[in-house]
Amino acid sequence: MRRIEVEGHTILLIHMDNVFYAIQGLCSHKKGDLSKGTLEGFIVCCPVHGSEFDIRTGEVMKNVKLPLIGKAKNLQAYDVSLENGDIYIEF
């Protein structure tokens, strides 16, 4: 799991079982850095509040509701392709 910055976007890039996944790299609550979270299967857990997201779709899998902030929202998922050893993320 690695945090990268691409064209002003913070992306979480994951390489698992020869497949690359890319989602928005900051949690939708208080912008927790998901690269510092834990990954279990296809689920990444925010290190700040514990919300969980599917790395394939960005969908919220476990929502931790916080006062004044509310619930986490789905994250943007990006298509990833590999060409000649280079990784391309489509926005």
N, C-alpha and C positions, 0 to 999 in steps of 0.2 A: 504494500500500500504506500503510495507516494503522493504528496501534495505538489502540484505544479501550477504555474501561472502561465496562461496562454491568452494573448490578446485581451488582457484585462479581466479574464475569468480565472477564478480559483477552482481548480479541478482536482478531484481525488481519482487517481489512476490506479487500478488494481489489475494485476496479472495473476490469473488463477486457471489451472488446468489448460494451459496454452491458449487462453482467451483473455483479451483485454476488455475491461469495463471502465467507464468514466462517468462520474456523476459530479454534481455541484459539490465542491470541497468543504463548504462551511455549512453547519447545521442551520436550519431555518428558524431556530429559537433565538439564540444570542450569538450566532456565528462561531460556534465551537469548531475547532480544527478537527475534521473527521479523520485525518491521517494520524492523529494521536489517540484515536479510539481503538476499539477492538473489532476484529473481524471473525465471525463464526459462520462458516458456510458462505452464503450470499448476503449475510446481514452484517452491516457495520453499525456499531453503537457509538453515539456521541459521548465523548469523555466529560462533557460539562453537565448534561442533565439526563443522560441515559436513553434518549429517544433512539429508535432503531429504524434503519432504512435498508431497503433491498438495493444492492449495487447494480442489479440488472435493469431496474425500472425507476429507481429513485423514490419509490412508494414508501410512505410511512408504514412500518410494521408494528411498532410499539410507540404509543404517543404519551408523552409525559406532559400533562397540562400544568402550566405555571401561572401564578397570579400576575396580572397585568401584561403578560406576554401571550397567554393562550396556548393553543396546541401547535405542535410542529406541522409544517406543510410539506407536501411532497417536494422532493428535490428534482432539479433538471437532470435527466440522463442524456448522455451523448453517444452517438454512434462512433465506433472506433474501427479503423481499418489499418492494416499492416501492408506496406508496399516496399519491397526491396530492403527490409529491415528497419524501415522508418514507420513511426506510429503517427497516424492522422486522426484528429478528433474533429468531428463535424459539428458546427454550431448552428 
